[in-house]
């Protein structure tokens, strides 16, 4: 299952980066949010505190971006 989280997160984060380079918004944030969430889970499973922290913070910022987009 860990391999799924890591590869799924990688693919979604790269897709989000690609969409950002073409300014395709908000899909870029949504894909990056899900990808970073999967990496957050991977960091938690591996007990990798730096990985968990950077991805958790990314998830928080992506959620703030989504909420800003929908004006909440």
KAFEN-V624205 format. One record per pair of residues at least 12 apart in sequence whose C-alpha atoms are under 7 Angstrom apart, sorted by sequence separation. I is the first residue (numbers start at 0). J is the second residue. D is the distance in whole Angstrom. If there is no record, write none. Layout:
# KAFEN-V624205
I:J:D + I:J:D
This chain:
# KAFEN-V624205
15:27:4 + 39:51:5 + 15:28:6 + 15:30:5 + 39:54:5 + 14:30:7 + 15:31:5 + 38:54:6 + 39:55:6 + 12:30:7 + 36:54:7 + 11:30:5 + 12:31:5 + 35:54:5 + 11:31:6 + 11:33:7 + 12:34:5 + 35:57:7 + 36:58:6 + 11:34:5 + 12:35:7 + 35:58:6 + 9:34:6 + 8:34:4 + 32:58:6 + 7:34:7 + 8:35:6 + 8:37:5 + 32:61:6 + 8:38:6 + 5:37:7 + 4:37:5 + 5:38:6 + 28:61:6 + 4:38:6 + 5:41:6 + 4:41:6 + 1:41:6
